[in-house]
Amino acid sequence: MAPLCLCASVVFASVLLLVVSGSFHEEPPLPCNWMNSLGSSSTLSSSTVELIIQVRERNLDQVKQLALQISDPSSPQYGQFLSGTALDALTAPKEEHILAVQSWLKRLAPGAEVTLKRQRTLLVALPVAEAEQLLRTSFRQVRHRATGKMVLRASHFHLPEEIEGAIDTYGAPWA
C-alpha cells in the first residue's frame, strides 16, 4: 500500500502563498506527486509566467457578522442575502492599495500584461526574466508524476513593504 501523503488535495492551494509580515517569503514544500524537472534554462527564459495578486479586501468582519445574521432563523435579517454586487461593494479594496500594486508593477515590470478583475484581483502575465527581477527570485519547472504536467514554480520571493500591506494573497494559476 502506498504511503499516505499529508498534503493539500488541490495543487492550487499549495501554490497560493499567504502574505505575512516581512518582505522575504520562503518557498513552501512541493505538494504530493510534484517533483523538480530538469527543464532547459533556455526554454524557461523564453517562457511567460502568470501570476495572481489578490488585493486586500475590506469589511470582512462585517461579512462574517452578516452571514451569521442572515443564516439565523431568529434574526430579523434572516434570509436577506446580499447580491454579488452589494457584497463586492462592501468588500472592495481601498483604491490606494490597488494603485500601489499597479504602480509597483508598472515601475518594475513594464512588459507585464495586467488585467484587473472584480476590482480586487490582478492577473499578471510577464516574461520569466522580468518576473524574476520583480520578485527577486528564480523560477524552475516542476512536473506532476502521474500526469506529466509541467508548470513554473518560484523559489523564495521578495515583496516590498510599499505593497505588502495591500496584498492578501499571491500565487499562480495551475490550470
C-alpha positions as MATLAB code, in Angstrom:
seq = 'MAPLCLCASVVFASVLLLVVSGSFHEEPPLPCNWMNSLGSSSTLSSSTVELIIQVRERNLDQVKQLALQISDPSSPQYGQFLSGTALDALTAPKEEHILAVQSWLKRLAPGAEVTLKRQRTLLVALPVAEAEQLLRTSFRQVRHRATGKMVLRASHFHLPEEIEGAIDTYGAPWA';
ca = [
       0.000    0.000    0.000;
       1.353    3.453   -0.919;
       2.153    5.801    1.979;
      -0.483    8.410    2.680;
       0.548   11.889    1.557;
      -0.483   14.551    4.038;
      -0.828   17.498    1.723;
      -3.462   19.648    0.078;
      -5.704   17.723   -2.240;
      -5.832   20.645   -4.608;
      -2.499   21.686   -6.078;
      -3.586   25.315   -6.383;
      -3.961   25.576   -2.619;
      -0.303   24.719   -2.158;
       0.801   27.372   -4.604;
      -1.252   30.209   -3.259;
       1.097   31.906   -0.852;
      -0.415   33.805    2.030;
       1.463   37.019    2.550;
       2.721   37.512    6.079;
       4.645   40.350    7.720;
       8.115   40.976    6.372;
       9.210   41.063    2.802;
      11.057   37.775    2.236;
       8.856   34.713    1.741;
      10.120   31.147    1.866;
       9.106   28.622   -0.747;
       6.677   26.039    0.622;
       7.395   22.343    0.008;
       6.197   20.834   -3.242;
       2.756   19.219   -2.991;
       2.391   15.438   -3.205;
       3.187   13.947   -6.612;
       5.069   17.020   -7.831;
       8.815   16.957   -8.437;
      11.529   19.213   -9.817;
      12.071   18.827  -13.539;
      15.300   19.001  -15.468;
      13.885   21.513  -17.956;
      16.131   23.545  -20.217;
      17.036   27.010  -18.912;
      16.842   28.410  -22.459;
      13.215   27.248  -22.713;
      12.500   28.708  -19.302;
      13.950   32.138  -20.107;
      11.695   32.455  -23.167;
       8.588   31.442  -21.208;
       5.831   33.611  -19.805;
       4.661   33.237  -16.225;
       1.170   34.063  -15.000;
       0.643   35.455  -11.514;
      -2.447   36.242   -9.470;
      -2.348   39.071   -6.944;
      -5.343   39.400   -4.644;
      -5.602   42.933   -3.220;
      -6.636   43.076    0.456;
     -10.408   43.214    0.873;
     -12.153   45.368    3.480;
     -15.002   44.795    5.923;
     -14.566   41.036    6.229;
     -15.661   41.270    9.874;
     -18.958   42.785    8.674;
     -19.353   39.988    6.101;
     -18.950   37.383    8.846;
     -21.499   39.170   11.030;
     -23.965   39.444    8.132;
     -23.516   35.758    7.293;
     -24.338   34.811   10.867;
     -27.416   37.070   10.897;
     -28.892   36.001    7.549;
     -28.478   32.314    8.423;
     -30.050   32.595   11.890;
     -33.837   31.987   11.826;
     -34.266   34.118   14.958;
     -32.580   37.150   13.344;
     -34.606   39.942   11.683;
     -32.074   39.736    8.800;
     -32.724   36.014    8.267;
     -32.789   35.161    4.554;
     -31.925   38.705    3.428;
     -28.940   37.726    1.317;
     -26.672   40.304   -0.299;
     -26.385   40.371   -4.061;
     -22.973   39.736   -5.572;
     -22.780   43.412   -6.468;
     -23.564   44.512   -2.907;
     -21.038   42.057   -1.473;
     -18.369   43.264   -3.927;
     -19.070   46.873   -2.937;
     -18.853   46.046    0.773;
     -15.541   44.184    0.456;
     -13.890   46.305   -2.247;
     -10.210   47.012   -1.508;
      -9.013   50.514   -0.770;
      -8.291   52.349   -4.012;
      -4.793   53.260   -2.758;
      -3.994   49.539   -2.367;
      -4.947   48.811   -5.972;
      -2.964   51.828   -7.175;
       0.095   50.848   -5.092;
       0.213   47.354   -6.619;
      -0.401   48.665  -10.143;
       2.313   51.305   -9.704;
       4.807   48.695   -8.451;
       4.082   46.503  -11.465;
       4.382   49.387  -13.956;
       7.643   50.566  -12.424;
       9.402   47.198  -12.109;
       7.671   45.097  -14.788;
       6.885   47.388  -17.704;
       6.444   44.400  -20.034;
       3.728   42.859  -17.874;
       0.203   42.461  -19.160;
      -2.034   43.312  -16.200;
      -5.783   42.715  -16.023;
      -7.887   43.844  -13.046;
     -10.837   41.541  -12.248;
     -13.686   42.490   -9.891;
     -11.692   45.486   -8.614;
      -9.541   43.234   -6.423;
      -7.687   40.591   -8.419;
      -4.778   41.392  -10.704;
      -3.921   38.803  -13.333;
      -0.348   39.398  -14.453;
       1.400   37.791  -17.437;
       5.071   38.597  -17.939;
       8.329   37.098  -19.194;
      10.065   34.828  -16.673;
      13.173   37.043  -16.614;
      11.055   40.090  -15.719;
       9.148   38.149  -13.040;
      12.450   37.015  -11.535;
      13.639   40.610  -11.262;
      10.272   41.832   -9.946;
      10.171   39.231   -7.166;
      13.925   38.767   -6.632;
      13.512   35.051   -7.238;
      14.247   32.307   -9.714;
      11.774   30.059  -11.480;
      12.106   26.399  -12.335;
       9.909   23.775  -13.893;
       8.136   21.186  -11.778;
       6.374   18.109  -13.113;
       3.429   16.093  -11.849;
       4.481   12.445  -11.567;
       1.175   10.941  -12.712;
       0.096   13.352  -15.450;
       3.445   14.723  -16.629;
       2.020   18.262  -16.490;
       4.806   20.851  -16.310;
       4.410   24.212  -14.591;
       6.689   27.021  -13.473;
       7.382   27.498   -9.766;
       9.223   30.287   -7.962;
      11.666   29.734   -5.157;
      11.646   32.190   -2.241;
      10.468   35.661   -3.251;
      10.527   39.252   -2.063;
       7.717   41.805   -1.816;
       8.499   45.432   -0.987;
       6.906   46.995    2.087;
       5.080   49.522   -0.123;
       2.722   46.799   -1.360;
       2.894   44.139    1.318;
       0.015   45.624    3.338;
      -2.063   45.935    0.173;
      -1.963   42.242   -0.754;
      -3.969   39.373    0.741;
      -2.681   36.517   -1.359;
      -0.271   35.942   -4.172;
       0.146   32.922   -6.382;
      -0.012   31.348   -9.782;
      -2.811   29.514  -11.564;
      -2.292   25.796  -12.214;
      -4.952   25.436  -14.895;
];
